[in-house]
C-alpha cells in the first residue's frame, strides 16, 4: 500500500513511524514544506528564554535519521499545492527549484498543520516583528532578546503560546505587555474568574495584561518603536504575534473536501469526505468526547494520539479516535502553572447541562514542607448524578498531576464521590495526606448534599451577596472593620447575631468558614453562606 503523508511535524511523522511499525510493507512517503521535521514546537518559547540551551535539542529527528529509523521516505522543502482525488495524486512544488511533480497514493494523510495568524494591519514588515511557529522563529526572537536590543515587548495574544513567550521574555529582563481582543487571557480555557486571577498574578510579576483591545499595527523608523492598539499606543522594541493559528488548507480548494472555517472535517476514524483521504493534527477538526460536538484541538498531544490511532487504522486495525477533553497545561509568567481538562462551568452551561461547581484553595503538599504552596482547584460536576465533568487548577506546584487524575476520572465516567476514596500517593514532599484533588472533591460532595452552602467568587463579584453581612471567621482576624467570629466561641446563639440573619462567612481559604457554618447550623442559624476560596482568591474591601 502506498501511503502519502503531507506534513512532517508532529502528526505526520507519528503516522509515518507508527504505520511502518504496524506494517513494514507499506510504502510511506512524507512531503513537508519545511526544512526541519519532527521538531518540538511546544518547546520554542523555552528556547527563547534559554531554558532549552541548544536549538538541536528541539529537533527530534532529521529527515535522514527519521528515514533510517522508520523506513519512511522524507522530502523536505516540498509543498503540496493541489489534491486530485479522482486520480489519487497530489501535485507538489519543489521550493528549491520551483518545479512541480505529481505523487500517487493509495491512501493520503493530510497533516499540514497550521500557521500563525498575521492580521492585516500596518507596520508588520518592520524589524522585530516576530511569530512563533518554527525553530527559525524562536532563533530570531532569542537572538534579538539576547543582543539587548529588546527592552520592551508587546505580545499580541493571551493564549498558551503568548503567555509562555511572555514568561520567557520576562525572565530575560524584558518588560512585557500582553494584549488580547478577548475579555480575559486564556479565553475559552478557563472560567472568567480564574482568568482574572491569572491576570492579577501576571501584573504582580511585571507582565502587564491588557484585554479587550485590538491590535491596530506597529510604527517605527525601520524597526518597531510603538505598538498601536484600540485603547492606546504602547512603547515597545518588539511585537510578537501569538494571536492564534490558521489551518494550512488553502491548497485543498477545489478538491471537494468538506471543511469548516478552513479546518478539515473528519469522522471517528479520521476519514475525510474524500475516499482514501484522512486528516490529522492542527489542520483537522475532531470531536469533544463529552459533548460529541466538533472541536478543534491544535495541540501536540492531540496530534500524536490521533496520529497513532490513524496509523493503526491504516494498518487494518479497528482504532477509532474518541476525541478530546480540552486538556491543557502551561507555565505562566511568574511561575504560576495552569491546567484544565473537561468542561468549564461556562462550557457546561452553554451545552445546556445542569451543573454544580466549587472553587477551593488547598495545600499542594504538606504545609510544613519547604516550598509548600497552594492549589486553586475548581470542579464542575453534573448536579443530579455528581459525575465529574471538568477540573481547572492553578498553582506553583504540579497542577499537571491534578489535571491528569481528572482526565482519568472523566474518561471513565466517575462520579465525584468515587474520587474521594481513591488511594492516592502521599508523602510530605509530594502531596497532602488527603490528596488536594480528593479534598476538593470532598468540598464538592458537601455542596452537592447541601451540607455546605456557598457563594462562589463569580457570584460575589456580581453582587449576589450584597445584602449579607460579612463575618470574618479566620483563625485570627484578617478583615479590619468586620465583625470577627471565632469557631471555639460558638457554643449557642451568638450575641448580636439573629438566627435568621444573612451572614457571609469569610476566612483565608474557605475551610474555617465551613466549620463555622456547620456549627452555626447546629445552633439554628438558617441563612449562612461560605465564600468559596476565601480571601486567598477574592479580595474583600475593608468596611
BELMOBEL-V129016 format. One record per residue. N is the residue number from 0. RES is the residue in one letter. PHI is phi as a letter, one per 20 degrees, with the letter a starting at -180 (none if undefined). PSI is psi in radians with two decimals (NA if undefined). OMEGA is omega in radians with two decimals (none if undefined). Layout:
N_RES_PHI_PSI_OMEGA / N_RES_PHI_PSI_OMEGA
This chain:
0_X_none_2.31_-3.13 / 1_X_e_1.98_-3.11 / 2_X_d_2.13_3.11 / 3_X_d_2.25_-3.11 / 4_X_d_2.21_3.10 / 5_X_d_1.94_-3.13 / 6_X_o_2.33_-3.03 / 7_X_c_0.63_3.09 / 8_X_e_-1.79_-3.07 / 9_X_e_-1.06_-3.02 / 10_X_f_-0.81_-3.08 / 11_X_f_-0.79_-3.13 / 12_X_f_-0.55_3.08 / 13_X_f_-0.80_3.11 / 14_X_g_-0.81_-3.09 / 15_X_f_-0.84_-3.08 / 16_X_f_-0.79_-3.11 / 17_X_f_-0.71_-3.13 / 18_X_f_-0.71_3.13 / 19_X_f_-0.50_3.05 / 20_X_f_-0.63_-3.13 / 21_X_f_-0.71_-3.08 / 22_X_b_1.66_-3.06 / 23_X_f_-0.37_-3.09 / 24_X_f_-0.28_-3.14 / 25_X_f_2.39_3.04 / 26_X_e_1.85_-3.01 / 27_X_d_2.19_3.10 / 28_X_c_2.32_3.11 / 29_X_d_2.20_3.02 / 30_X_d_2.26_3.11 / 31_X_b_2.45_-3.09 / 32_X_e_-0.25_-3.12 / 33_X_e_2.96_3.08 / 34_X_e_-0.55_-3.14 / 35_X_d_2.67_2.97 / 36_X_c_2.85_2.98 / 37_X_l_0.85_3.11 / 38_X_d_2.79_-3.04 / 39_X_e_1.48_-3.11 / 40_X_g_-0.61_-3.12 / 41_X_f_-0.27_3.13 / 42_X_e_-0.08_-3.04 / 43_X_g_-0.80_3.13 / 44_X_g_-0.55_-3.10 / 45_X_f_-0.39_2.97 / 46_X_f_-0.68_3.07 / 47_X_g_-0.74_-3.09 / 48_X_e_-0.12_-3.14 / 49_X_n_0.01_3.07 / 50_X_f_-0.72_2.98 / 51_X_e_2.06_-2.94 / 52_X_f_-0.74_-3.01 / 53_X_d_2.46_3.10 / 54_X_g_-0.62_-3.10 / 55_X_f_-0.43_3.13 / 56_X_f_-0.35_3.13 / 57_X_e_-0.31_-3.06 / 58_X_e_1.90_-3.12 / 59_X_f_-0.75_3.13 / 60_X_b_2.58_2.91 / 61_X_e_2.84_3.08 / 62_X_g_-0.68_-3.11 / 63_X_f_-0.80_-3.13 / 64_X_f_-0.62_3.12 / 65_X_f_-0.76_3.11 / 66_X_f_-0.71_3.14 / 67_X_f_-0.67_-3.11 / 68_X_f_-0.63_-2.97 / 69_X_d_-0.52_-3.01 / 70_X_n_-0.08_3.06 / 71_X_f_2.58_3.10 / 72_X_e_2.46_-3.09 / 73_X_c_2.26_3.04 / 74_X_d_1.90_3.14 / 75_X_e_2.97_-3.13 / 76_X_l_0.66_3.13 / 77_X_c_1.97_-3.01 / 78_X_d_2.21_3.06 / 79_X_f_2.31_-3.14 / 80_X_d_-0.27_3.11 / 81_X_a_2.60_3.04 / 82_X_d_2.29_3.12 / 83_X_d_1.50_-3.03 / 84_X_f_-0.46_3.13 / 85_X_f_-0.52_3.14 / 86_X_d_0.01_-3.11 / 87_X_l_0.86_3.07 / 88_X_c_2.70_3.04 / 89_X_d_2.33_3.04 / 90_X_e_2.22_-3.08 / 91_X_c_2.62_-3.08 / 92_X_d_2.29_3.02 / 93_X_f_1.98_-3.04 / 94_X_f_-0.19_3.09 / 95_X_e_-0.78_-3.08 / 96_X_d_-0.35_-3.08 / 97_X_n_-0.02_-3.12 / 98_X_e_2.63_3.08 / 99_X_d_2.70_3.11 / 100_X_b_2.84_3.11 / 101_X_d_2.46_3.13 / 102_X_c_2.14_-3.11 / 103_X_e_2.69_3.10 / 104_X_b_2.68_2.88 / 105_X_e_-0.67_3.05 / 106_X_c_2.37_3.14 / 107_X_d_2.27_3.07 / 108_X_d_2.08_3.10 / 109_X_e_2.00_-3.14 / 110_X_c_0.85_-3.01 / 111_X_e_-0.04_3.02 / 112_X_m_-2.63_-3.09 / 113_X_b_2.83_3.14 / 114_X_c_2.69_3.13 / 115_X_g_2.43_3.07 / 116_X_f_2.19_3.09 / 117_X_d_1.92_-3.05 / 118_X_f_2.68_-3.14 / 119_X_e_1.24_3.13 / 120_X_c_2.72_-3.08 / 121_X_f_2.69_3.00 / 122_X_n_0.00_-3.08 / 123_X_f_-0.04_3.04 / 124_X_e_0.01_3.12 / 125_X_f_2.77_3.03 / 126_X_f_2.56_3.12 / 127_X_m_0.54_2.86 / 128_X_d_2.14_-3.00 / 129_X_c_2.69_2.88 / 130_X_d_3.07_-3.07 / 131_X_b_1.53_-3.14 / 132_X_c_-0.55_-3.07 / 133_X_c_2.89_3.05 / 134_X_g_-0.59_3.10 / 135_X_f_-0.69_3.10 / 136_X_f_-0.81_-3.12 / 137_X_f_-0.67_3.12 / 138_X_f_-0.74_-3.11 / 139_X_f_-0.79_-3.13 / 140_X_f_-0.71_3.13 / 141_X_f_-0.78_-3.13 / 142_X_f_-0.73_3.13 / 143_X_f_-0.72_3.13 / 144_X_f_-0.71_-3.11 / 145_X_f_-0.47_-3.11 / 146_X_f_-0.29_-3.12 / 147_X_n_0.00_-3.12 / 148_X_f_-0.20_3.10 / 149_X_d_1.93_3.07 / 150_X_d_-0.50_3.10 / 151_X_c_2.37_3.14 / 152_X_c_2.58_2.98 / 153_X_d_2.22_3.03 / 154_X_d_2.06_3.11 / 155_X_e_1.86_-3.13 / 156_X_p_2.09_-3.10 / 157_X_d_0.50_3.04 / 158_X_e_-2.90_-3.08 / 159_X_g_-0.97_-3.04 / 160_X_f_-0.77_3.14 / 161_X_g_-0.80_-3.11 / 162_X_f_-0.59_3.10 / 163_X_f_-0.69_3.05 / 164_X_f_-0.74_3.12 / 165_X_g_-0.77_3.13 / 166_X_f_-0.78_-3.06 / 167_X_f_-0.61_3.03 / 168_X_f_-0.71_3.12 / 169_X_f_-0.69_3.12 / 170_X_f_-0.39_3.08 / 171_X_e_0.10_3.10 / 172_X_n_0.17_3.11 / 173_X_e_2.35_3.07 / 174_X_e_2.11_-2.97 / 175_X_d_2.40_2.94 / 176_X_d_2.31_3.09 / 177_X_d_2.18_3.11 / 178_X_d_2.60_3.10 / 179_X_b_2.53_3.12 / 180_X_f_-0.51_-3.09 / 181_X_f_2.85_3.14 / 182_X_f_-0.39_-3.12 / 183_X_b_2.81_2.96 / 184_X_f_2.85_-3.09 / 185_X_l_0.84_-3.13 / 186_X_f_2.47_-3.13 / 187_X_m_-0.09_3.10 / 188_X_e_-0.71_3.12 / 189_X_d_2.76_2.95 / 190_X_f_2.69_-2.99 / 191_X_g_-0.68_-3.09 / 192_X_f_-0.54_3.10 / 193_X_f_-0.67_3.05 / 194_X_f_-0.69_3.10 / 195_X_f_-0.68_3.09 / 196_X_f_-0.75_3.10 / 197_X_g_-0.76_-3.13 / 198_X_f_-0.70_3.11 / 199_X_f_-0.73_-3.14 / 200_X_f_-0.65_3.07 / 201_X_g_-0.82_-3.12 / 202_X_f_-0.68_3.11 / 203_X_f_-0.52_-3.12 / 204_X_e_0.08_3.07 / 205_X_n_0.10_3.04 / 206_X_d_1.93_-2.96 / 207_X_e_2.11_3.05 / 208_X_e_2.43_3.06 / 209_X_c_1.75_-3.04 / 210_X_d_2.88_-3.12 / 211_X_m_0.43_3.14 / 212_X_c_2.72_-3.13 / 213_X_d_2.41_3.01 / 214_X_f_2.21_-3.12 / 215_X_d_-0.02_3.06 / 216_X_p_-3.02_3.11 / 217_X_c_2.67_3.12 / 218_X_c_2.71_3.06 / 219_X_r_2.90_3.10 / 220_X_e_1.53_3.12 / 221_X_n_-0.39_3.11 / 222_X_b_2.89_-3.11 / 223_X_f_2.23_3.02 / 224_X_c_-0.31_-3.10 / 225_X_b_2.40_3.06 / 226_X_d_2.25_-3.08 / 227_X_e_2.32_3.08 / 228_X_c_2.97_3.13 / 229_X_f_-0.21_3.13 / 230_X_e_-0.88_3.14 / 231_X_a_2.94_3.06 / 232_X_e_2.57_-3.10 / 233_X_c_2.20_3.06 / 234_X_f_2.30_-3.10 / 235_X_a_2.65_3.06 / 236_X_e_-0.17_-3.11 / 237_X_b_2.67_3.04 / 238_X_c_2.16_3.10 / 239_X_d_2.12_-3.14 / 240_X_e_1.95_3.09 / 241_X_c_0.76_-3.04 / 242_X_f_-0.38_-3.10 / 243_X_q_-3.13_-3.13 / 244_X_c_2.78_3.10 / 245_X_c_2.41_-3.09 / 246_X_f_2.47_3.09 / 247_X_e_1.35_-3.04 / 248_X_c_0.16_-3.09 / 249_X_f_-0.54_-3.11 / 250_X_f_-0.21_-3.12 / 251_X_e_-0.04_3.13 / 252_X_g_2.26_-3.13 / 253_X_n_-0.09_-3.12 / 254_X_e_-0.34_-3.09 / 255_X_n_0.00_-3.12 / 256_X_f_2.48_-3.11 / 257_X_e_2.26_-3.11 / 258_X_c_2.87_3.04 / 259_X_c_1.98_-3.11 / 260_X_l_0.73_3.09 / 261_X_n_-0.04_-3.13 / 262_X_d_2.33_-3.04 / 263_X_f_2.25_3.11 / 264_X_e_2.38_3.13 / 265_X_c_2.85_3.06 / 266_X_e_-2.94_-3.09 / 267_X_f_-0.27_3.08 / 268_X_d_0.26_3.07 / 269_X_m_0.45_3.05 / 270_X_e_2.50_3.05 / 271_X_e_-3.04_3.13 / 272_X_f_-0.18_3.13 / 273_X_e_2.49_3.13 / 274_X_f_2.36_3.06 / 275_X_m_0.34_3.12 / 276_X_c_2.27_-3.10 / 277_X_c_2.81_3.10 / 278_X_b_2.53_-3.08 / 279_X_b_2.64_3.10 / 280_X_n_-2.74_-3.00 / 281_X_f_-0.29_-3.14 / 282_X_e_-0.10_-2.99 / 283_X_d_2.56_3.04 / 284_X_e_2.37_3.06 / 285_X_d_-2.65_3.10 / 286_X_c_2.72_2.98 / 287_X_e_2.14_-3.01 / 288_X_f_-0.20_3.07 / 289_X_e_-0.75_-3.06 / 290_X_d_-0.33_-3.07 / 291_X_m_0.01_3.14 / 292_X_f_2.77_3.07 / 293_X_f_2.52_-3.12 / 294_X_b_2.47_3.04 / 295_X_d_2.18_-3.07 / 296_X_c_1.37_-3.13 / 297_X_f_1.22_-3.07 / 298_X_c_2.53_3.10 / 299_X_f_-0.60_3.13 / 300_X_f_-0.79_3.10 / 301_X_f_-0.77_-3.12 / 302_X_g_-0.75_-3.10 / 303_X_f_-0.76_-3.12 / 304_X_f_-0.83_3.14 / 305_X_f_-0.67_3.11 / 306_X_f_-0.69_3.12 / 307_X_f_-0.77_3.12 / 308_X_f_-0.73_-3.13 / 309_X_f_-0.76_3.13 / 310_X_g_-0.72_3.12 / 311_X_f_-0.71_3.11 / 312_X_f_-0.73_3.12 / 313_X_f_-0.49_3.13 / 314_X_e_0.03_3.05 / 315_X_o_0.02_3.13 / 316_X_e_2.68_3.07 / 317_X_e_1.71_-2.99 / 318_X_c_1.35_3.11 / 319_X_f_2.59_3.07 / 320_X_e_2.10_-3.00 / 321_X_f_-0.19_-3.13 / 322_X_o_-3.01_-2.99 / 323_X_d_2.77_3.04 / 324_X_d_0.01_-3.07 / 325_X_m_0.46_-3.10 / 326_X_f_2.42_3.06 / 327_X_a_2.75_3.09 / 328_X_b_2.55_-3.11 / 329_X_b_2.71_2.97 / 330_X_e_2.27_-3.05 / 331_X_d_2.95_3.12 / 332_X_g_2.40_3.14 / 333_X_n_0.09_3.11 / 334_X_n_0.16_3.07 / 335_X_f_2.28_3.12 / 336_X_d_2.61_3.14 / 337_X_c_2.43_3.08 / 338_X_b_2.62_3.10 / 339_X_b_2.55_2.92 / 340_X_b_2.70_3.12 / 341_X_m_-2.77_-3.03 / 342_X_e_2.29_2.92 / 343_X_f_2.95_3.06 / 344_X_f_-0.73_-3.13 / 345_X_g_-0.82_-3.11 / 346_X_f_-0.68_-3.13 / 347_X_f_-0.77_3.14 / 348_X_f_-0.62_3.09 / 349_X_f_-0.50_3.11 / 350_X_e_0.02_3.10 / 351_X_n_0.28_-3.11 / 352_X_e_2.52_3.07 / 353_X_e_1.87_-2.97 / 354_X_c_2.79_2.95 / 355_X_d_2.51_3.11 / 356_X_c_2.82_2.98 / 357_X_b_2.48_3.07 / 358_X_d_2.18_-3.06 / 359_X_c_2.74_3.02 / 360_X_c_2.08_-3.03 / 361_X_c_2.72_2.96 / 362_X_f_2.49_3.11 / 363_X_e_-0.24_3.02 / 364_X_b_3.12_-3.13 / 365_X_g_2.25_-2.97 / 366_X_f_-0.42_-3.10 / 367_X_e_-0.11_-3.08 / 368_X_e_2.41_-3.13 / 369_X_g_2.36_3.13 / 370_X_n_0.04_3.13 / 371_X_f_2.50_-3.13 / 372_X_b_-2.69_-3.10 / 373_X_c_2.69_2.94 / 374_X_d_2.42_2.87 / 375_X_d_2.07_-3.07 / 376_X_c_2.13_3.04 / 377_X_d_2.23_-3.13 / 378_X_d_2.51_3.03 / 379_X_c_2.29_-3.10 / 380_X_b_2.71_3.03 / 381_X_f_2.24_-3.02 / 382_X_f_-0.66_-3.06 / 383_X_f_-0.71_-3.01 / 384_X_d_-0.30_-3.05 / 385_X_m_0.11_-3.14 / 386_X_f_2.26_-3.13 / 387_X_f_2.27_-3.10 / 388_X_d_-0.46_-3.10 / 389_X_a_2.68_3.11 / 390_X_c_2.39_2.99 / 391_X_c_2.35_-3.07 / 392_X_c_2.40_3.06 / 393_X_c_2.54_3.07 / 394_X_r_3.04_3.12 / 395_X_e_-0.16_-3.11 / 396_X_e_-2.72_-2.99 / 397_X_e_1.28_3.11 / 398_X_f_-0.39_3.11 / 399_X_f_-0.59_3.13 / 400_X_f_-0.77_3.08 / 401_X_g_-0.78_-3.11 / 402_X_f_-0.77_-3.07 / 403_X_f_-0.59_3.03 / 404_X_f_-0.73_-3.14 / 405_X_f_-0.64_3.06 / 406_X_g_-0.81_3.14 / 407_X_f_-0.81_-3.10 / 408_X_f_-0.81_-3.11 / 409_X_f_-0.72_-3.13 / 410_X_f_-0.55_-3.13 / 411_X_e_0.05_3.08 / 412_X_m_0.56_-3.06 / 413_X_f_2.54_2.98 / 414_X_e_2.72_-3.09 / 415_X_g_-0.77_-3.06 / 416_X_f_-0.40_3.10 / 417_X_f_-0.53_3.11 / 418_X_f_-0.47_-3.06 / 419_X_f_-0.51_-3.05 / 420_X_d_0.11_-3.12 / 421_X_f_2.53_-3.05 / 422_X_e_1.30_-3.12 / 423_X_f_2.71_3.14 / 424_X_f_2.48_3.11 / 425_X_b_2.29_2.85 / 426_X_a_2.58_-3.03 / 427_X_g_-0.64_-3.13 / 428_X_f_-0.27_-2.98 / 429_X_d_-0.60_-2.97 / 430_X_b_-2.99_3.05 / 431_X_d_2.85_-3.07 / 432_X_g_-0.72_2.89 / 433_X_d_2.03_-3.04 / 434_X_g_2.49_-3.11 / 435_X_g_-0.68_3.13 / 436_X_f_-0.70_3.10 / 437_X_f_-0.68_3.11 / 438_X_f_-0.72_3.09 / 439_X_f_-0.68_3.11 / 440_X_f_-0.68_3.09 / 441_X_g_-0.71_3.11 / 442_X_f_-0.75_3.11 / 443_X_f_-0.76_3.13 / 444_X_f_-0.68_3.08 / 445_X_f_-0.67_3.13 / 446_X_f_-0.71_3.12 / 447_X_f_-0.62_-3.11 / 448_X_e_-0.25_-3.09 / 449_X_n_-0.06_3.12 / 450_X_f_-0.50_3.10 / 451_X_d_2.21_3.09 / 452_X_d_2.25_-2.93 / 453_X_c_2.96_2.85 / 454_X_c_2.20_3.13 / 455_X_f_2.76_3.07 / 456_X_g_-0.67_3.13 / 457_X_f_-0.73_3.13 / 458_X_f_-0.67_3.11 / 459_X_f_-0.77_3.13 / 460_X_f_-0.50_3.14 / 461_X_e_0.01_3.07 / 462_X_n_0.27_-3.07 / 463_X_f_-0.20_3.09 / 464_X_d_0.42_-3.06 / 465_X_f_-0.50_-3.11 / 466_X_e_0.23_3.08 / 467_X_e_2.49_3.00 / 468_X_e_2.25_3.12 / 469_X_f_2.20_3.12 / 470_X_d_2.12_3.08 / 471_X_e_1.98_-3.13 / 472_X_c_0.55_3.04 / 473_X_f_3.01_-3.14 / 474_X_f_-0.62_3.03 / 475_X_c_2.67_-3.11 / 476_X_g_2.32_-3.12 / 477_X_c_-0.16_-3.08 / 478_X_d_1.63_-3.11 / 479_X_g_2.37_3.10 / 480_X_n_-0.13_3.13 / 481_X_e_2.63_3.07 / 482_X_f_2.35_-3.14 / 483_X_d_2.38_-3.14 / 484_X_c_2.02_3.14 / 485_X_e_2.36_-3.10 / 486_X_g_-0.80_-3.05 / 487_X_f_-0.28_3.14 / 488_X_e_-0.16_-3.09 / 489_X_e_1.77_-3.11 / 490_X_c_0.22_-3.10 / 491_X_r_-2.70_3.11 / 492_X_f_2.35_-3.10 / 493_X_e_2.16_3.14 / 494_X_g_2.28_3.10 / 495_X_n_-0.05_3.12 / 496_X_c_1.93_3.10 / 497_X_f_2.62_-3.07 / 498_X_f_-0.32_3.11 / 499_X_d_0.20_-3.14 / 500_X_f_2.51_3.08 / 501_X_e_1.97_-3.02 / 502_X_c_2.20_3.04 / 503_X_d_1.94_-3.04 / 504_X_e_2.16_-3.03 / 505_X_c_2.25_3.00 / 506_X_c_-2.82_-3.05 / 507_X_f_-0.78_-3.07 / 508_X_c_-0.24_3.14 / 509_X_o_-0.37_-3.08 / 510_X_f_-0.83_-3.12 / 511_X_f_-0.67_3.12 / 512_X_f_-0.64_3.08 / 513_X_f_-0.74_-3.12 / 514_X_f_-0.64_3.06 / 515_X_f_-0.75_3.11 / 516_X_f_-0.75_3.14 / 517_X_g_-0.76_-3.11 / 518_X_f_-0.70_3.11 / 519_X_f_-0.66_3.10 / 520_X_f_-0.70_3.14 / 521_X_f_-0.61_-3.11 / 522_X_e_0.31_2.94 / 523_X_n_0.15_3.12 / 524_X_e_2.21_-2.93 / 525_X_d_-0.02_-3.00 / 526_X_c_0.78_-3.12 / 527_X_d_2.58_3.05 / 528_X_c_2.53_3.07 / 529_X_d_2.32_3.05 / 530_X_f_1.96_-3.12 / 531_X_f_2.37_3.10 / 532_X_n_-0.22_3.09 / 533_X_l_-2.76_-3.10 / 534_X_f_-0.21_3.07 / 535_X_f_-0.45_3.14 / 536_X_d_-0.67_-3.03 / 537_X_d_2.21_3.06 / 538_X_f_2.32_3.12 / 539_X_d_2.17_3.14 / 540_X_f_2.57_3.09 / 541_X_f_2.59_3.13 / 542_X_f_NA_none
